[in-house]
Amino acid sequence: MKTSSKVLAMLLALTLSVSVWAQTRKFPEQSKVGWLQVTVFPLATIDGNPARFSAGGRIFDTSNRLVIPATLSGSVAVRYELDQGGQIRRAWILLPAEIEAARR
């Protein structure tokens, strides 16, 4: 493979990886935005109001990886989804751009 072909292939790969990284995440329509603070898991607060995670409740970071609740400190901006019992089923930690989009 010629050097120019290798450079072109590397640039194409970089372009594709950047475009995938820049995609916005899709959240369930019924999800809400708030400030989450985990106290002693499964207990938490959302916007200062008492909340609780459901059995199997999950928190995702900005890369959609699972977060161990004990590693969170302070309040974080999230989109969250409640189950039928009003407990937190899923929460996604938001990127700054996602916080701005939620304000609109």
C-alpha positions in Angstrom: 0.0 0.0 0.0 1.4 3.4 -0.9 2.0 6.0 1.7 -0.6 8.3 0.3 -3.2 5.5 0.4 -2.3 4.8 4.0 -2.7 8.5 4.9 -6.0 8.6 3.1 -7.2 5.5 5.0 -6.1 7.0 8.3 -7.9 10.2 7.6 -11.1 8.4 6.6 -11.0 6.3 9.8 -10.4 9.4 11.9 -13.3 11.2 10.2 -15.7 8.3 10.8 -14.6 8.0 14.4 -15.2 11.7 15.1 -18.6 11.6 13.4 -19.7 8.7 15.6 -18.4 10.4 18.7 -20.3 13.6 17.8 -23.7 11.9 17.5 -26.3 12.9 20.0 -27.7 10.3 22.3 -31.4 9.5 22.1 -33.4 9.5 25.3 -36.8 8.0 26.0 -39.6 10.6 25.4 -40.9 10.3 28.9 -37.5 10.9 30.5 -37.1 14.0 32.6 -34.2 16.3 33.3 -32.9 17.0 36.8 -30.0 17.1 39.3 -29.2 13.7 40.8 -27.3 13.2 44.0 -26.8 9.6 45.2 -26.8 9.5 49.0 -26.6 5.9 50.1 -27.6 3.7 47.1 -30.4 3.0 46.4 -31.4 6.3 48.0 -30.9 9.6 46.2 -32.3 13.0 45.6 -33.5 14.6 42.4 -33.7 18.4 42.4 -33.5 18.1 46.2 -36.5 15.8 46.5 -36.1 12.3 48.0 -35.9 9.5 45.4 -35.0 5.8 45.2 -33.5 3.6 42.5 -35.6 0.6 41.6 -34.2 -2.9 41.8 -31.8 -3.1 38.8 -31.8 0.7 38.4 -28.9 1.9 36.4 -26.8 5.0 35.9 -25.0 5.6 32.6 -22.1 8.0 32.1 -21.6 10.4 29.1 -20.3 7.5 27.1 -23.2 5.2 28.0 -21.1 3.0 30.3 -22.5 1.8 33.6 -21.5 3.9 36.6 -21.0 2.5 40.1 -23.2 4.7 42.2 -20.6 5.0 45.0 -18.2 6.7 42.6 -20.5 9.7 42.1 -19.9 12.7 44.3 -22.1 15.8 44.5 -25.0 16.5 42.1 -24.9 15.7 38.4 -27.2 16.8 35.7 -29.1 13.8 34.4 -32.0 12.6 32.2 -33.9 10.0 34.2 -36.7 7.6 33.7 -39.1 6.4 36.4 -40.7 3.0 36.6 -44.4 2.5 37.3 -43.8 2.8 41.1 -42.1 6.2 40.8 -38.6 4.8 41.4 -35.6 5.7 39.2 -35.2 3.0 36.6 -32.4 4.6 34.5 -30.4 7.8 34.6 -28.0 9.2 32.1 -25.3 11.7 33.1 -25.5 14.6 30.6 -22.9 16.3 28.5 -22.8 20.1 28.6 -24.4 20.2 25.1 -27.2 17.9 26.2 -27.9 20.2 29.2 -28.2 23.1 26.9 -30.5 21.2 24.6 -32.7 20.2 27.5 -33.1 23.9 28.5 -34.6 24.7 25.1 
